[in-house]
Every structure is written in C-alpha cells, then in structure tokens.
C-alpha cells in the first residue's frame, strides 16, 4: 500500500552516516515517493533535507509546481545562513584551540624527552598517584580485614556473627550486645534496627584530567581535526553557492563565499604563524644545547604531523567559474 511504501521511504531516509551517505539516502527516498506514491511534495522535502537543491527544483519544474521551486530556494537560503554561522563559530574555536595546543604539545614533548632519558614509559602523574593510592588503600584494607576475620563468619551482606561485642557507654557501666539484639521483636513500637540506612559515600574521582596531559591533548586534536569542513561539507557548500547564484540570491551567495574564504585564511594564518614560532623556539633550544656541550635531539609527538597538515580544502574551480559568470 501507499502507507507502507511511504514508511519504507522514511526508513531509508533515516540512514545514518556522513553527509554523503545521508544525502544519497534522502535521494533514494525521494525517488521512491515520486515513482511509487506520486507524492511530489514529500519527494521534494526529502531532496531539500539532503541539500539537493537543484534536483528538488528539477522535480518541482517537472510537475509544474512553482510553490515547490520557491520552497527549494527558500530552504537553500536558510541553509546558507546556517553554514555562515557555523563557519564563523568554527574559525573562532580553531583559533582558541590551536593556541592551547601549542602550549600542551610543548609539555608533551618534554614529557617524552624526560621519559626517554629515564628509560621509562610515559605516564601522567594522575595515573601514578591513582596507582599509589590504590596500593596503600588495598594494603590498609587487608590489614583491617585480617584483624577482624577471626571473629566473623560468612560473606558480605550476611548477618552471621559468633562474637559478642562489648560496647562501653558514656558511664562506668557497660552492656553486652550481639546476637541477642537481632532476636528482639521488631514491631511498629520497636524501631530497633529500623530507619538506619547507611549513607553511601560518593566515589571520589581520582582520575581527573590533568592539564597538559595526554587526555587533554587528545581532546584538542579531535577539535582541531574536525575544525575545518570536511570534503562532504565543502561539496554541499559548493553546490549551495552555485544554486544560490542560479536562483538570483547573489547577496547570500557572496556572504557564504566570504565566510568560507575567511575560515580558510584564518586556519592558514594560524597554522603558519604557529609553525614558524615553533621552529624558532627549536632553533633557540638547539643553539643553547650545543653551547653547553650537549647533543640536541628533536622530539616529536606522534600526533604532530597530522595537526601540522590541517588546512581548509579549497572550493572547486567550478564554483569560481560560476561566480565569475554571474557576478
């Protein structure tokens, strides 16, 4: 039935993956809705969701649906504004992150160098402290347990005890308590043993992130790696630019182009300045080391090559040609 086919199309469109996979899924769903349900409106909606502006416009023109043509144009303008905001945010985040990365990577280099000189593996101080605390704690617990195990039987959670505990009161008298208390009648008038819930201590987080440690570096690397638009994102921006120009939305197209060229320039500038500054520091360290009669050896973290290579992908030449034609 039509409902079943529509449901199938919706299932296909909910496919997860990268932008390209999602776009292909929306295109497939739109084809099903158009061919088997003759639901042009829903088909165009699917194409819009997949950022397939040109295909949505083609389908709308094919069925003489000027309202759907306008819907595609309006949707592309809205998406362009979303891209502009996103690119501005990405540029700002990249600038803050790369500055912190420059500080942390120097700390990690020093940690690697010190570890190599000591002939030991690299560990964060937080991890070492945690291991020490665990060892001391386990030793203490073992001592206490061995001192008490002679007077108790059973496992944790059982109420089995063969010992009688002598509890000394505030006065000179004392009382015997033990298994007798457990045998007392517990009625609603006798609250012995009731309403005494032990407060569970909240576990202390002994593995807090150490500033300048490997965990922070991993987070910085992930942020920087995803800071620049990937290949699929660039392809969607390119097609959106072309569609906007073809639809007479020149102003919005120019704003989107400016936003992309801006983040492209920002990333290139920040990366160039950071690398130049880093090389300058390394030359100074090398000079100082040699003057002291030492042997200079440059230490590099495994993540550095990938981070140093980060640049925004250039827009396709076809976009530039389209701009030169319409502007």
C-alpha positions in Angstrom: 0.0 0.0 0.0 1.0 3.7 -0.2 1.4 3.9 3.5 3.8 1.0 3.5 5.8 2.5 0.7 5.9 5.8 2.4 7.1 4.1 5.6 9.8 2.4 3.7 11.0 5.7 2.2 11.1 7.2 5.6 13.1 4.3 6.9 15.6 4.7 4.1 15.9 8.4 4.7 16.8 7.8 8.4 20.1 6.2 7.4 23.0 7.4 9.5 26.5 8.1 8.2 28.4 11.0 6.8 26.8 13.8 4.8 27.3 12.0 1.5 25.6 8.8 2.8 22.7 10.8 4.3 22.3 12.7 1.0 22.2 9.5 -1.0 19.6 8.1 1.4 17.3 11.1 1.0 17.7 10.9 -2.8 16.6 7.3 -2.8 13.7 8.0 -0.5 12.6 10.9 -2.8 12.8 8.6 -5.9 10.5 6.0 -4.1 8.0 8.7 -3.1 7.9 10.2 -6.6 7.7 6.9 -8.6 5.5 4.7 -6.4 3.5 7.2 -4.4 3.3 10.1 -6.8 3.9 12.3 -3.8 5.9 15.1 -5.3 5.7 17.4 -2.3 7.1 14.8 0.1 9.7 13.9 -2.5 10.9 17.5 -2.8 11.0 17.7 1.0 13.3 14.7 1.1 15.6 16.3 -1.5 15.7 19.5 0.5 16.6 17.5 3.6 19.5 16.0 1.6 20.6 19.5 0.5 19.9 18.5 -3.1 18.6 21.9 -4.2 19.0 21.5 -7.9 17.3 18.1 -8.0 14.4 19.4 -5.9 14.0 22.3 -8.3 14.1 20.0 -11.3 11.4 17.7 -9.9 9.3 20.7 -9.0 9.5 22.2 -12.5 8.8 18.7 -14.0 5.4 18.8 -12.3 4.8 22.5 -12.8 5.0 23.2 -9.0 6.2 26.7 -8.7 5.4 26.6 -5.0 7.9 23.8 -4.6 10.5 25.7 -6.6 10.2 28.6 -4.2 10.4 26.2 -1.3 13.8 24.9 -2.6 15.1 28.4 -3.0 14.0 29.5 0.5 15.4 26.3 2.0 18.8 26.9 0.4 18.9 30.5 1.7 18.2 29.3 5.2 20.8 26.6 5.0 23.4 29.1 3.7 22.8 31.3 6.8 23.3 28.2 9.0 26.5 27.5 7.2 27.7 31.1 7.7 27.1 30.9 11.4 28.8 27.5 11.6 31.9 28.7 9.7 32.3 31.7 12.0 32.0 29.5 15.1 34.5 27.0 13.6 37.0 29.8 12.9 36.7 31.1 16.5 37.0 27.6 18.0 40.0 26.8 15.9 41.8 30.0 17.0 41.3 29.3 20.7 42.1 25.6 20.4 45.3 26.0 18.3 46.7 28.4 20.9 46.2 25.9 23.7 47.5 23.1 21.5 50.8 25.0 21.1 51.2 25.0 24.9 50.2 21.4 25.5 52.3 19.9 22.7 55.4 21.5 24.2 54.6 19.9 27.6 54.1 16.5 26.0 57.4 16.8 24.1 59.2 17.5 27.3 57.4 14.5 28.9 58.5 12.2 26.1 62.1 13.5 26.4 62.2 13.0 30.1 60.8 9.5 29.8 63.3 8.6 27.2 66.2 9.9 29.3 64.9 7.9 32.3 64.3 4.9 30.1 60.7 4.6 31.3 57.2 4.6 29.8 55.2 7.8 29.7 52.6 8.1 32.4 50.6 11.0 33.6 51.1 12.0 37.2 47.4 11.5 37.9 47.7 7.8 36.8 50.7 7.2 39.1 49.1 8.9 42.0 46.0 6.7 41.5 48.0 3.5 41.5 49.8 4.6 44.6 46.6 5.4 46.4 45.1 2.1 45.3 48.1 0.1 46.7 48.0 1.9 50.0 44.3 1.5 50.3 44.3 -2.2 49.5 47.1 -2.8 52.0 45.2 -1.0 54.7 42.0 -2.9 54.0 43.9 -6.2 54.0 45.3 -5.4 57.4 42.0 -4.5 58.9 40.3 -7.5 57.4 42.9 -9.9 58.7 42.5 -8.4 62.2 38.7 -8.9 62.2 38.3 -12.1 60.2 38.8 -14.3 63.3 35.6 -13.1 64.9 33.2 -13.3 62.0 31.8 -15.9 59.7 30.2 -15.6 56.2 30.5 -13.1 53.4 29.5 -9.5 52.8 25.8 -9.0 53.2 25.2 -11.8 55.7 24.3 -11.2 59.3 26.2 -14.1 60.8 28.5 -13.5 63.8 29.6 -15.7 66.6 31.3 -13.0 68.6 29.8 -10.9 71.3 30.7 -7.2 71.2 31.2 -5.3 74.4 30.2 -1.7 73.9 31.3 0.8 76.6 28.9 3.5 77.4 29.5 7.1 78.5 29.1 5.9 82.1 31.1 3.4 84.0 28.6 0.7 83.2 28.7 -1.4 80.1 26.3 -3.6 78.3 26.6 -6.8 76.1 25.2 -6.6 72.6 25.3 -9.1 69.9 23.1 -11.8 68.6 20.5 -11.1 71.3 19.6 -7.8 69.7 18.9 -9.5 66.4 16.4 -11.7 68.0 14.4 -8.9 69.5 10.8 -8.5 68.3 10.5 -5.6 65.7 7.0 -4.3 65.9 5.8 -0.8 64.9 6.6 0.2 68.5 10.1 -1.2 68.5 12.3 0.6 65.9 15.4 -1.2 66.8 17.2 -1.9 63.6 14.9 0.3 61.5 15.4 3.6 59.7 19.1 3.3 60.0 20.3 3.5 56.4 24.0 3.9 56.0 24.9 6.9 53.9 26.9 5.8 50.9 29.9 7.8 50.2 30.2 9.3 46.8 33.2 7.8 45.0 35.9 10.4 44.6 37.1 11.0 41.1 40.8 10.3 41.5 41.4 10.3 37.7 40.6 13.9 37.0 42.0 15.2 33.7 45.5 16.5 34.2 46.1 19.9 32.5 48.6 19.4 29.7 48.3 15.6 29.8 47.6 13.1 27.1 43.9 13.2 27.7 43.7 17.0 27.1 45.9 16.7 24.0 43.6 14.0 22.6 40.6 16.4 23.0 42.5 19.2 21.4 43.5 17.1 18.4 39.9 15.9 17.9 38.7 19.5 18.0 41.3 20.7 15.5 40.8 17.8 13.2 37.1 18.5 12.9 37.5 22.2 12.9 37.8 22.6 9.1 34.9 21.5 6.9 35.5 18.0 5.5 35.2 17.0 1.9 31.5 16.3 2.0 30.7 19.6 3.8 32.7 21.5 1.2 30.8 19.8 -1.6 27.5 20.8 -0.1 28.7 24.4 0.3 29.8 24.5 -3.3 26.5 23.2 -4.6 24.7 25.7 -2.4 26.7 28.6 -3.7 26.0 27.6 -7.3 22.3 27.1 -6.7 22.0 30.5 -4.9 23.6 32.3 -7.9 21.3 30.5 -10.3 18.3 31.4 -8.2 19.2 35.1 -8.1 20.3 35.1 -4.5 23.6 36.8 -5.2 23.9 38.6 -1.8 23.6 35.4 0.2 25.9 33.6 -2.1 28.6 36.3 -1.6 28.2 36.1 2.2 28.6 32.3 2.2 31.6 32.6 -0.1 33.2 35.2 2.2 32.6 33.1 5.3 34.3 30.1 3.7 37.3 32.1 2.4 37.6 33.7 5.8 37.9 30.5 7.7 40.3 29.2 5.0 42.5 32.2 5.5 42.3 32.1 9.3 43.4 28.5 9.5 46.2 29.1 7.1 47.4 32.1 9.0 47.2 30.5 12.5 49.0 27.3 11.3 51.7 29.2 9.5 52.4 31.5 12.5 52.4 28.6 14.9 54.8 26.5 12.9 57.2 29.4 12.4 57.2 30.2 16.1 57.7 26.6 16.9 60.7 26.3 14.6 62.1 29.5 16.0 61.9 28.0 19.6 63.5 24.8 18.4 66.5 26.6 16.9 67.0 28.5 20.1 66.9 25.3 22.2 69.3 23.6 19.8 71.7 26.6 19.9 71.6 26.7 23.7 72.1 22.9 24.0 75.1 22.9 21.7 76.7 25.8 23.5 76.5 23.8 26.7 78.2 20.9 25.0 75.1 18.8 24.9 73.6 16.8 22.0 70.4 18.2 20.6 67.7 15.8 19.6 64.3 17.0 18.3 61.4 15.2 20.0 58.1 15.0 18.2 54.7 13.7 19.4 53.0 11.2 17.1 50.0 13.5 16.5 52.0 16.5 15.3 52.3 15.6 11.6 48.5 15.3 11.2 47.9 18.6 13.0 50.6 20.4 11.1 49.0 19.4 7.9 45.5 20.7 8.7 44.2 23.2 6.1 40.8 24.0 4.8 40.1 22.3 1.5 39.8 24.8 -1.4 36.5 25.2 -3.2 36.2 23.6 -6.6 37.3 25.6 -9.6 33.8 25.3 -11.0 32.4 27.5 -8.2 34.9 30.2 -9.0 33.9 30.0 -12.7 30.2 30.2 -11.8 30.9 33.3 -9.7 32.9 35.0 -12.5 30.0 34.3 -14.8 27.2 35.6 -12.6 29.0 38.5 -11.0 
